[in-house]
Amino acid sequence: MKDKEISPLAISRRGLLTTAGRAVAGGAALSVGSPFILSARGEVPAKIGLVFAKQGTWTEQGELLVNGANIALEQAKGQVLGRPVQLVWYDEPSPQAAQQNLQKLAEEEKVIAALGGTNSGTALAMSAVARRVKIPFITPNAAAREITGKECNPYTFRVLTTTSVASRAMGPYLASLGKKWYFICASYAYGQDVYTEMKKQLEEAGGTEVGSDKTPLGTADFSSFLLKIRQAKPDVIVAGLPGGDLSAFLKQFADMGLKGKIPVACPIIGDSDLWSIGQDAATGIYGKPWHFSDPTNTAADKSFIDAYQAKYKKPPADKAWLGWFSMRSLLLGIEQGKATDAAAIVRGLETARFEDGAIPAYYREWDHQMLRRSLVLKVKDKITDKWDWLDVLKVTPERAADLEPQFGTRDEVGCKMEAL
Amino acid sequence: MIDTLIPQIVNGLVLGFLYVLIAVGLSIIFGLLGVVNFAHGAFFALGAYFALTLYETFGWPAVVFAPILVGLIGMAVEVLLIRRLYGKEPLIGLILTFALGLLIEALIRLAWGAGGHPFSPPPFLAGIVEYGPLLITRYRLAVLVTTMALLAGLWAFLNYTPFGRILRAGSRDAEMVGMLGINLPRVLTGVFGLGCLLAGIAGVLAAPLWTVTPSMAAGAIMPAFVIVTIGGLGSYLGAIVAGLLVGVVTALTIQFMPEASAAAMYVLMAAILLVRPRGLFGERWERFE
């Protein structure tokens, strides 16, 4: 009942705003002396929503993702299908607030698509909203398997590899270092994902778990955990810890004199987390989607690195690249779909192919997971550069035919995509 | 078994002493000003950040100025803001200090960036000490000794100096102290500064222990509140006993039930409050009842 009362008012207000918007756009075009025809073709800008943290634990990731997205848009000359693009950035302080903000972007700002989610918690929550309000939603930095697994939906696309893919990429290498593993994983979605997936890798390799701890999210002091690990004498420590926690863990790991004695591995790490550990304490074997000094980077990657370096005076962290790659994929997807309605964008994203070295990357049609290579890296024994601390150990897969299996079969992924 | 327990207990005690240092500042401010200082954690973080910058610009000895700076900022905050809260609804104080905490955290992000900063212990304190099953980093040992010395010094200051006597009297009956011709507003500014100074010292000590991040405030303020509650409001001995209890209980929970380690101190608090509603050493305070 209430909806019916409100809707006529909403429509008339929207009509008014659009008219006003056009008038302003036209006026602006005239005042700078552009040809009159521009204002007719330019129309109202196409808005793309961003929902990334502006405050709290995830602020830095949010900033990096948005910086990257901005560069992608600048490189596309700020437009898509000949229309100017305007980015609208909202905050994501909690899963609930992120949901509200995405909904606001869809309903009030009328965005044609959105990028969002610095972490799995907010990304999962927003994915449900994307489905409800029917806008294409790309989440660059969430690793939880459900997003393109059993909670998948036609509007949600994900760029980062899942924890299981990253684990599969590094599992065999870790098993070659030793068969007694200790798990220290934070008690939330990502940490527990790491535990389950790496445990699977361990079992496949016929190894044993010598200990496993669930740590509270945001643990500042790991000394008590480290004492336990030290007594368990594992061959490998699997750390399913998010950025800040991992920094604290590795720092105290080094302080306790354990650095270099037991290898630490984490299937996914961000550069900024690594940098905040400090050169003295940095150690370990890590999975990453991309690394700025990877010799196999493409020409487009290099143009991004140059643009980023010029603007921010340091090499882009992986999060900045994820923001860039996600926005780039969205813009290319829209160009591919040739229209800005949700169905066209979704089709465009599903069929677009993105240049990515030897094997092109793409969003898999039946689960909307971005299929592309994974890197396994190791912290250099002796760090000499201010930013480049990692050596690439392995790029997987090596052959195009192995890409699909690396990301799991339909049964393993568990996505039952409904019709659009 | 004993090989497992001893290192954990010692480790818990180190953490406990650090918590005590944070909690004592909170407790003194509350006892005397009647203000629950939600910004206490932010002053703690500020101490860590000042230490970081002073160390990077001037080297290790300059780090001692970090807590003094924090104390001075605390005094300025008292004169500008906190002073207006005395005798008012406690809720206003909560809101103001909470907002202040958020503001300081935002300023920290602005000045130093949102990412974490590595901060290693000074070279002469690097390394570990091993005695049989006991393993402790040299820096942690130094933190233990420093906090114990500081707490003893503070105790002597409160009990044996005229200023300490004024503080203790003021915390019981501020009006009476004022009537005796003591310039109470100035004393109160000093007290808030002292509380912040203590938070700053704890921040400086914690910086090489943990990673320096804007969110480190949250990790410090919750244990401090729990300790003040367990120990009993305004009780110095209470804060020490409660701090050590929280440290040891947390360490032992990590050993035996790691997933419950974050909740352990709250369970401890609930259990103690059931038996002793005013906390372990809490007495009846006419001002607050």
Interface residues (C-beta under 8 A of the other chain):
Chain A: Q55 G56 T57 T59 E60 E63 S187 D213 K214 T215 P216 G218 T219 A220 D221 S223 S224 F225 L227 K228 R230 Q231 G243 G244 S247 A248 K251 Q252 D255 M256 G257 S272 D273 W275 S276 I277 G278 Q279 D280 A281
Chain B: D3 T4 P7 Q8 N11 G12 V14 L15 A106 R109 G113 A114 G115 G116 H117 P118 F119 S120 P121 A126 G127 I128 L135 T137 Y139 R140 L209 W210 T211 T213 P214 S215 M216 A218 G219 T250 A251 I254 Q255 P258 E259 S261 A262
